[in-house]
C-alpha cells in the first residue's frame, strides 16, 4: 500500500513539472504585453494620439528565409576606415542623426568656389602665343609701310632724270590718268619699266628691298649684314654694241656672276685688275677681250667706281646674255639658249644713304649705253670674238650629236628587247626556233668586220 502511494506521488510531480516547464516564458510575455498596453494609456492621458503598431506575423516562409540568411552569412553595414580617411567622423554623425530623426542623411552642398581668383601664370603659354601674333602683325604693317616709303623716295629722286631720258616711265595708268610707276611684285620687290629711247629696247629697274615685313628676316639680318639693292637691266638693240663680254664686280658678287652662262663660257679672270685699271681694292674683272676692258674702264668709269665702291656691286655687259647657267635645263632641251645684248648694273644702299647722291650711278648707266654704241672692236679683237662664238657653237652641236647617238642606241636596245620578248612569248615551238635563228643571223652579221670593195683596173 505504501509503495503504491509513493508511485502515485512521483507521477503527479512529474506531470506538474512538464506543465510548468515554459511557465517562466509565459510570465515574461504577460509582463511585456502589460507594458505595451500601459504606454498608450499614458500618452492618451498626456493628450497625445496613440500610435497603433501592427504586430508582425512571421510565417513559415519568413522563418525559412531567415534561416537561409543565417546559413549564408550576415552582411555588415560597415566601411573601411583607411579607405574613407577623413570622412569617418562625418559619416558616423550623419548616420546617428539619421537614426535619431528617422530620415535619410542630408547632402551638404558647398557654395564655395575652389579658385576665387584668376591665376594668370597658369596661362603663360597662351599669353606668349598671343604676344607673338601681335608682334608679328605689328612688324608686318610697319615694315610694309617702310618699304613703300623707301620706294616712293627713290622714285621721287630719279623721276625727273628718267622722264628726261625715256619717253615712257611706268607700265600703265590708273583711273585718274596718273602713271602707276611701280609694279609691286611683293611687299619687298618693286619694278619700274622704262622705254622710248634710241639704242634701247627697254630698261627694267628692280628695287629688292629688305624684307622688313618678315619678322624672321629681320632677326636673321641682325646676324648678317643686309642692305637694300637696286638692279638696272637695260636690253640693248641688235646694232647697239659690238661682240664682247665684260664684267667688273666686287668679290662678294663674283660668286654669283661666275655662274652666269656667258661669263663662264667666254670670260677669264683678269689677274691684278685693280692695279692695271686703277680700280678700288676688292674689285675683280672678268673679260673676254682685253682691249674692250680697257675701253670700258676709262677714267670716268674708274673714278665713279672708286667713289661708290661701297655701293656698286657689279657692272655686266654682254652680247651673249642668257641668265644663270642651268645644266639640267640644257640637258633636257639640248639646244643653245636664246641670247640678248644686255647691260646690267647693281648697287646697294641703306636708309641713311642720301639718294640724291646716288643719281650719279643712274647717269653712269646712260653714259655706258652711249659709249657702247660708239665703241668698235679692232680686226684682231673681232676675229677672236668670232672664234670664241664658233667654239661655243661647236660645243653645243657636239653635245647635241652625242645626245642623239645615245638616244638612237637606247631606241635600238629597246627594239631588241621587244623582239626577244616576242620570241619568248611565242607558243609555237617552230616559230620560236625560226625567230631565234633570225636573231642569231643578225648578231653574226653585225659582228663581221666591214670590208671595202675596190675596183682595180689593169
Buried (B, 14 or more C-beta within 10 A) or exposed (E): EEEEEEEEEEEEEEEEEEEEEEEEEEEEEEEEEEEEEEEBEEEEEEEEEEEEEEEEEEEEEEEEEEEEEEEEEEEEEEEEEEEEEEEBEEEEEBEEEEEEEEEEBEEEEEEEEEEEEEEEEEEEEEEEEEEEEEEBEEBBEEBBEBBBEBBEEBBEBBBEBBBEBBEBBBBEEEEEEEBEBBBEEEBBBBBBBBBEBEBBBBBBBBBBBBBBBBBEBBEEBEEEEBBBBBBBBBBBEEEBBBBBBBBBBBEEBBEEBBEBBBBEBBBEEBEEBBEBBEBBEEBBBBBBBBBBBEBBBEEEBBEBBBBBBBBBBBBBBBBBBBBEBBEEEBEEEBEBBEBBBBBBBBBBBEEEBEBEEBBEBBEBBBBBBEBBBEBEBEEEBBEBBEEBBEEBEEEBEEBBEEEEEEEEEEEEEEEEEEEEEEBEEBEEEEEBEEBBEEBEEEEEEEEEEEEEEEEEEE
